[in-house]
Amino acid sequence: MTLKLSTVQSRLLKAQNNPRALSLYILNDFQVKDCLLDTLMNEAFYQSNSFDQRDRSFVFSLVYGVIRWQSYLDFVIQQLSRTPFSKISLPVCNVLRMGLFQVLFMDRVPDYAAVNASVALTRIFAQNYITRFVNGILRQAIRAEKSIQLPDPSDNQEKALSIQYAYPKWLVHRWIKQWGFDQAKSLCIAGNKIPDITLRTNTLKIKQDQLINALLSSAEKVESTEHVPDAICISQLNEPVDQMESFKKGLFQVQDEAAQLISLMLSAQPGESILDACAGRGGKTGHLAQCMNNQGTIYAVDQSYQKLEMLNFEMKRLGITIVQTHKHQWNKAFHSNNFDRILLDAPCSGLGVIRRHPDMKWKKNEQHIHRNHNIQTKLLEMVSSHLKPGGHLVYAVCSLEPEETTVIVNTFLTRHSHFTIKKQHDPILNTFLTDDHYLMTVPSKHHMDGFFAVCLKKES
């Protein structure tokens, strides 16, 4: 008997205080819903709010780990199973992925515990012969762990990288073509490393060294970062970030170093009028206001009421008073004065932030890149018309794909001779600038998210 997925999900939710059951519930949803993993995680924890910090951390590690290594885990299952992979039902496949991930990657979970817990989890929704199947595969995996044969790069580079580092073949193909095999391999490795949490000190309220001292009781590791002033790296948390007293007081925002560089590139000044054209939840909005010493005006524009509500909450938490929010879609005229500076943090594939969002591996494809290219081109055309003569516009994406980066900028400059690339001389930015004065942060090289940005100046 094969149970409907809805029945499986219902039974998993009823398994109280079982972090593996919740993990399986999330992984099942991830495969069938067109939804970001962060959203699914938040929804699941909202429905099952009985987990302490230790259990929540385990769920995060297990779910993100399985998704990060999904195609590698599937390869191992195919090596061990006599049943064709396509014939294994989704919930059973995810139980196997979870069990394998614990055996192969989670040193703190003993092998016998991973097997026993997987078998018990399967019993929640499946018949005995399926639990025996799960038990057999995982026990084989323990015996065969050191003898799993991976594809040889000398035979097929794309297949080898795709399986060994768990990336879709289309993306590996792009990266080898763009960067070469060695650099593509480095990008794959960097994307699979679990990053620490990076914060940006809210200097409107506190200094960096004071914040570091305030955070020592909330995390095992707290230290300043290498490249960006006011940035702090934390890990091994004792409590969720949003439960920290320093968070509630608005002393910081969570923001990667690469994202902080984007705001520094715009170099917004106190008293200016700034357009944040795709403001989202307000990470860069808060940084811009901080750079402006909370003096001037920022028009934060987004098409989502929900994101703008979150942005307004963030600004209130941070003590920022210069932000005005506007719900707007850029396929319509925007009636406002010209701006001194504009930030266009454009919607993109997100392939530069895979290390933080491994779901981007499996939720994106080349069609997304081409669709984003068209949207980005139109957005840059529209928002650039609102820049004052002599003003600066930063175009940025969390992607390193040419169609979303250099191709966009070169096409725009060909059409608009009164715009030029502003040459940067900031010592903080210099490390990340190309010869063409594009800012590019490469995860394998700079140990931060992958971002592209350029500052365009409108001639007076």
N, C-alpha and C positions, 0 to 999 in steps of 0.2 A: 504494500500500500504506500502510495506517495502522497504525503500531506501537502495541502496548499501552503504557499509561503505565508499567507495571512494567518493561517492556523499556527504555523511554526512561530511566527513573530509574537502572536498572542501568548503562547506557552512560555516563550523566553522572557517576556515582560513579567509574567507571574512568578518567575524564579527569583524570589526576593533575596537581596544581599549576595547575589552571585555575579561577580564582575566579569567572568567569562561569558555568562549568558547575555549580559548587556553588550559585551564586545561583539558577540556573534550577531546580535540584533542589529547593531550599527553596520557591521560588514555586509549583512544581507541587504539592508536598505541602500547602502552605497552602490551596490551592483545594479539595482533596479530603478533608482531615482536619479533624476537629473538635478543634483543638488550638491553643493560643496560640502566637504567632510566636516568643516567647522560647524556648519549649520546642523548637520545630522548629530554631531556630538552634543551640541547644546540642547537639542530637542530631546535626545535620549536621557541625558542627565536630569532634565526638567521632569520627565515622566518617572524617573527612578532616582529620587533625591535622598536616598538613605545611605549613600556611600561616603565613607570618610576620605581624607586626603590620600591615604595610602592606596585605597581601592581605586580612586579616581586616577591616580598616577599609573596604576597597573593597566587600567582600561586604555588610557592614552598610549602607553608604550606598546600594548598589544595591537590595538587597532592601527595606529600609525605604522608600526613595524610590519604588519601583514601587508598593508597597502604599499609601503615602500618597497617591499621585496616580493610582490605578488607573482610576477612572471617567473622568478627564480624558484619560488615555492611550487608553482604549478609544474615547472620542469621536473623537479624532484618527484612530485606525485606521479607524473607520467612514467618516470623510470621505475617506480615501485609497484604501480597498480596494474593488475591484469584487466580490470574494467577500463574501457576507453574513457579518457578524461571527459569527453562530451556527454557521457552517460551518467556522470556523477552529479547528483542534484546540487543546487546552489548551497543550501544549508550544510550539507555534508562536506562539500568542497571547502567551505569556509572553516568548518571544524578542523579539517585536515591542515589547512593553511595555518590556523592558529596553533595547532599542536606542533607542527613542524617548526614554526617560528620560535616557539618556546624551546624546542630541542636544539635547534641550530644556532639561535642567537641570544637567548635569555639565560645567561650563566647562573643566575640566582634561582632559577626554577629547576629542580632535579628532573632528570628524564622520566623517572617513574611517575612523578607528580604530574608532569605534562600529559603523559599517556592516560593515567587514571582520570584526570580532570576532563580530558577530551571525551573519554568513554562515557563518563557521567553526564556530560553536557549533551551528548548525542541521545542518551536515554530520555531526555526531556521531550523529544519530538519524534524519535524514530524507533523502528522495530529492532529486535535483538540481532538479526543478521547484519544490519547496518552497523550496530555498535561493534560487532566482531570484525567487520571490514575496517573500521576506523582503528581499532586496536591493532590489527595485523599490519596495516600500513605504517603506523607510527613506530611499532616495534622493529619493523624492517629498517625504518629510517635511522633508528639508533644504531643498529648493527652496521648499516652501510654509510654512516655519516662521513667517514674519512675516505670512502672509495667512490664517491659520486663523480662521474666523468662529465666534465663540462666541454663544450665545443672548443676546438682549437682555433685561435685567431688566424693562424697561417692558412687555414682552410676557408674561413668565412669570418671576416672581421666584424661585420654587422651582427651576425648571429651570436658570435662569441660575447660581444659587449652587451647585447640585448639580454641574453640569458644570465650571464655571470653577475651583472649589476642591475638587472631587473628594470629595463627601460623598453618602451615600445620600439619596434624596428624602424618605423618611419622617422623617429626622432634621432636615433643613433645614426641613421643614414645621413640626415641633415648635418649633424655635428661632425661626422667624419669628413664630409664634403667641405664644410666650412672651416673646420679647425685642424683637420688631420687626425690620424688615429690616436696618437699619444695624448693630444690635448682633449680629444673627445673622451678618452678613457678617464683622464683627470677630472673632467666635468662630471662624468657619471659617478666617480668615487666621491667627489665633493658633495654632490646632490644627495647622496645616501648618508652623509654624516649628520647626526642629530645636533643642531646648533644650540648654543646657550641662548637664554633670553637676553635681549639687549634693550636697555631703557635709555630714554633721553631725560636728563635732569631738567625740571621746570625751573629755570633760573629766575623766573619772576617771583618764586617763593623761597628758593633754597640754592645753596652752592653745591657743586658736585661732591666735594669732600665731606660736607655735612650729610648729604644724602647717603653716601657710602656707609657712614657710621650708623645712620638710621636703619639701613637695610641688613646690618650684620646679624640681627636676631631672626631674620626671615629666610635666610638662605645660607648654605654652607660656603658658597663661593661668591664673593662680591668684589669686583675690581674695575678700574677704569679701562677703557678700550685703547687700542693702539693708534687709531687714525683720527677719530672725531672728538673734538672737545665736548664735554658735558655728557658723553655716552658712558654707560655703565653696563657691565656684563654680569649676569647672575645665573646660578644653577643650583641644583639640589635644594629645591624650595621646601620650606617647612609648612607652607600654607599657600593656597591659590593667590595669584597676583592681586586679583580684585578684592581679596580679603585683608591685604596688608594695610596697616594703619597709614603708612606713607602714601599708598595709592589713594585711599579715601580722602586724604588731605590734599590731593592734587599735586604731589611733589614730583611726579614723573609721568611720562607716557611710555608705553611699550613701542619701540621703533628701532628697526635694524640700522646699523651704521650707514649702509648704502642709501636708505631712504632719507637719512638725516643730511647726507651730502647734497641731495637734490635741493632742499630748502636753502642750504648755504650757497648753492650756485646761483639762486635767484637774487640773493643779497638784498632782501627787502629792508627798507630803511624806515625809521620812525616817522610818522606823519604822512606816509604815502598811501595811495589808493591801490589796493591789490585785488586781482581777480584770481580766485582758486577755482578753476573752471570745472573740475571733476573732483569735488572735495571728498566724497565718500564719507567715512566715519571721522575724518578730521585729524589724522595723524600729522600730516604736513601742515594743515591749517594751524594747529597749535604751535608748531615749530616756527612758522612764519610770524605769528603774533609775538612769539618770544623774541625773535630777531628784531622785531619792531618795537620792543620794550612796551608792548600793549598800547601803542600810540599810532593813530591813523585809522584806516578802514580796510577790512578784508571782506569781500563779497564771496561767500562760500556757496557754490552752485552745484547742485546734483539733481538728478531726475527722480530720486527715491526719497519719499517723505521719511521712511524708516531710518535711512542713513542720516538724514539731516537732523532727526530727533536725537539720534545717538551723538551726532556732532555737537548739538546744542548742550547736551548733558556733559560732554567732555569739556567744552569751553567753560561751563559753569564750575566743574570740578577743578579745573586748572586756574580759575580766577581770571579768565580772559574776557574782556568786555568789548572788543573792537570788531567782532565778527557779526556780519549780517548774513543770514541764510536765505537762499532763493531756490525754490524748486523750478527747474527749467530743463527742457529738452533742446539740445542744440540744433535740431532741425527747424527751429523757429527763431525768429529774430529776438535778440536780447536787448531790451531797451534800458541802457544805462550809460553813464558817462565813460569816456575813455580812461584807461587805467595806466598808472605808472609802470606797473609790472604785472605779468600774467604767469601763473603756473598752470600748465596743461599736463597733469598726470593722467595720461590717456588710458582708457580700458585696453587691455592687451591679453596675450595668451597666458601670462604669468609663469612662463617657463624659466624665468630667472630665479624664482623663489621655490623651486621644487624641494629644496632641503627642508623648508618649513611647511610646505604644502605638497606632500607626495602624491596626493590625488590628482594634481595637474598632469602627471604622467599619463593617466588613464582617462581623464575627462576631456583632454584636448587632442586635436588632430590638425593636420595641415590646413583643412578647410577653415578652422578657427583663425589661423594666422592670416589667411587671405581675406576673410571677412573683417578681421580687426584692421587690416591695412586700409580697407575702404573707409571704415569708420574713423580711423585716426587721421586720414587725409582730409576728410570733411571737417572734423573737429578743428584741426590746425588752421584750415582756411577760415572758419567762422570766428574763432576766438581771436585770431591775429588782427582782425578788423577793429577790435576794441582796444588796441594798444596805442598809446600816445606816441607821436613822433619823438624819437630819442629814447623810447621806453625799451624794456627788456622782457622777453618771453622765454621761459624754459619749457621745452618739450621733453617729457620723461615717460619711460615705460619700464616695468620690471621684466624685461625680456632682452635678449641679445640677438634675436633673429633679425636678419637684415631687412626683411619686408616691413618690420615694425620699427626700425631704427634709422639706419643711414639712408635707405631708399626713400622713406617718408621725408626726411630733411632735404635731401638733394632735389627731390621733385618740387618741394615747396620753394626752395631757393631759386630754382630755374624759372618758376612762375612769378616770383616776387623779387625783382632786382633791388628794391628799396630795403630789403632785409639782408643782413649779413651775420655770420657767426661771430659772436663776441669772444675775443681771446681772453682766456683766464690767466691770472697771475697770482691766484691765491695759493699759498704753500700747502694748505690742507687739501686742495683739489688737485694739485699738480701730479701727485702719485697716480691718479686715475685717468689722466687726460691722454688721448691719442694725439698724434701729430696734427690731426684736423681739429683739435680742441673739442672733441666729443668726450664726455665722461663715460667710462665703461668700468664697472666693477665686476670682476670675474670670480665666481665662488672658489674655483680651484687655485686661484692666484692670491686673492685678497682676503679670503676666509670671511666673506660677507655675501649678502644676496646679490644676484645678478641684475644690475640696473644699467640703463642707458639714458643719458641726458645731454642736451645741448642748449646753450643760451643764445638766442637770436636777438639782434638789436635792430630796431626800426630806425632808419635814417631820419634825421630832423628835416 
